[in-house]
Amino acid sequence: MSRLFLITLMLFSQTAYSNTSVCHGTTSNGSLENGVELPSGGKNFVGYSTIARLAGRTYVHSSVKSILLNAYKNLEVTMPDTVYKYAETGYESGGKFRPHKTHQNGLSVDFMTPVKNDNDKSVHLPTNPFNKFGYNIEFDASGKFEEFQIDYNALAAHIVELHKESQKQGFDLWRVIFDPELQPDLLKTKHSDYLKNNIQFSKKRSWVRHDEHYHVDFKVSCR
């Protein structure tokens, strides 16, 4: 084996290792090594804020990134007319991520709730500094906010793909936090049985409502 080949192999291994994240502790008391940034968008998804992206608030564990991007790719086929938007994730090295109580080890991701407009078209919820990047939006009991209606089928399909892709890659979902008052409509979709059998939903209302977004914690082994 040539010296040049050994050097090349060593450099390749170091590069591959540096792109692999290592999480420590828990989502509420942890940190992250080699966090990776999510792309600003893709064919059927976008990030919630360029400002937040520049502030370094869109980093996750490398395995979570792979799961997210593959799930979006799958949704291009299963939900071809639907668009999605991810929200807060975490810092490159994890740690406290105000105002969140979690998002500390790269395994927590917020997603803006999929919606349709009055023309029954899939659109993005508006996220800007004036509505706290979407987090100030409040849906009523019927899942309505201004001209936007929650697209429960799109939401359910996304959770299903996240779970399937997690398992495909040897991981799992720990929990999904979504407003318990709105969950009954989510469980009326065609994905109801799958969600009931595979997803652990929050049963009590969290310290923030989680109606304009849903929080997903991934189950990846940490040190």
N, C-alpha and C positions, 0 to 999 in steps of 0.2 A: 504494500500500500504506500503510495507516494506521500512525501512530506506535504506537498501542496494540497492533496486531497484531504489529508488529516486536518490541515488548517481550515480548509473550506468547510468541512463537516463540523468542526468545532464552532466556527463563526455562525453557521446555520443553526446549530443547536442553541447557542446563546440567544440568537434573535428570536427563535421560536419560544424559548423560555420566557424572554422578556415580554412577549405578547400574551402570556398566560397569567391571568390574575390569581391572586391568593387572598381569600377573605379571612378575617379574624373576628372572633367574638360573635355577637348577635346583631340583628338589624337595629336594635336600640342601644347597643353598647359595643361598637366594633370599629374596625378599620379595614382598609383595602390596599393591597399592593398591586401595582401595574394595572390600575383601572383603565378602561378603554372608553373613548368617547363615541356616543351614538352619532350616526350621520344626521345631517340637518333634514333629510327627507329621502323619499324613494317614490316609486311609481304610485303607491296607494297610501302613503303616510307622510307626515311632516312632524317636526318638532314644534313645541309650543311657543318658543321665543328665541330670537337671535340674541337678545340682551342676556338672557339666562345662559345661553350657550357660551357666549363670550365670558361670562362670569364663572364658567367651569362647573355648571350645575347639571350636566348631562352625561356623567360618567357612570359606568356599571362594571360589574364583573365580566370578564371576557366570555364566559359561558352564557351569561344572561344576554349579552349582545347577540351571540349566535342564535339563541332561542328566539329572540325578538325578531330578528331579520328573517329567519326562516319561516316564522309564523306569518309575517306580513307577506312573504312570497307565496305561501300556501293560500292566503286569503285573496290573492290576485285571481286565483282559480275558483275558489268556493264563493267569494263575494266580490265579483268583478266590478260592480258599480258602487262599491262602498269605499269611503276614505276614512282614514284613522289619524289620530294625533296623540303622540306621547307627551307627557309632561315632566314633572320633577323626577330626577333619579338620584344623583349624589355627586360628591366630589371625587376627584381622581384618586385621592388617598383615603377616602371615606371620612369617618369621624362625624362630629355633630353637624347637623344640617338643618339649621333653623329655617322656618318655624316647626319643622317636622320633629317628631319624637323618634322616628326610625330613619331609614335611608342611610345607615352608617357603614355598612359593609359591602355595598355594591349589589345587594340582592333584592332591593326594593325599587319598584317602578310605579309611578302614577301614570295613568292614561286618561285623557279627556274622554268623556262619555260620547259615543257616536250619536249623531243626531241627523234628522231630516228636516228640511224646510217646508214651508207651506205648499210647495210644489211636489212634495214627496221625493225630493232629491237629496242624496247623501251629501252633507256639507260639514265643514269644520266648525266647532264652537269658536267664537271669537276669543282670542287670548291676547291681552295687551295690558300695559301698566294701569289703565283706568279701571280694569275689573280684576286687578291683582292676578293678571295672566290667566284669567278664566276661573280662578279659585273663588271669586266672589259671586259667581252665578248661582242662582237658587231655582231649582225646578219645583213646580207644584206637585201635588199628590198624583196628578194624572201624567206626570213626566213632561210637562210643558214649560217652556221659558221663552217669552216673546214669540218669535216665529219658529222657534226650534222645538221639535218633539224628539224625545229619546228613541233611538232605534234599538230596541231591545234585542232584536234578532242579530243585528251586527255586533252588539256587545257580547252576546252569548257565543257567537261564532268565534270571536277573538279569544275569549277565555278558553274555549275548546281547543283552538289551535295552539295556544300557549302551553296548555297541558300536554297535548299530544307531542308537540315538539320537545318539550322538557323531557318527557319519558323516552323519546327516541334518542336523546343525547345522554341518557343515563341519569337524569335528575327528576325533579318533580316540582309541583307548586305546593307551598306550605299553606297559604291562605289568600283569600280575596276579600278585600274590605269594600263593600258597597252598601249604601243606605238600606237598612233592613226594611224600611217602609216601601221601598221601590222594588225589592227583590221578588215579590209575588208576580209582577209582570215579567220579570226576567225569566222566571220559571214557568211561564206560559208559552215560551217559544218552542220551536221544534227540537231544540237542544236540551230541553228540560230534563229528560232522563239521564243524559250524560252528565249534566251539571250536578244533579242530585247524587249520582253514584261516584263522582270523582273529585268534586271541588268542595273544599271547606270554606264556606262563606261566614263572614262576621254575623253574629246573631244579635249583638247589642250595638246601639248607635255609638260611634266613636266620638272623640272630643271635637272633631269636625265632621260634618254630615256625610261627606263622600257621596254626593249625588251628581255633581258636575264632573267628578272624576272617580275612578275606581283604582284602588291600591292593590298591587300584586306583590307578594313576597315569594321568591323562588327558594327551593330547597336544594342547596349546593353545600357540600361539605366544607367546613371552615376549620382553621387551626385555632 
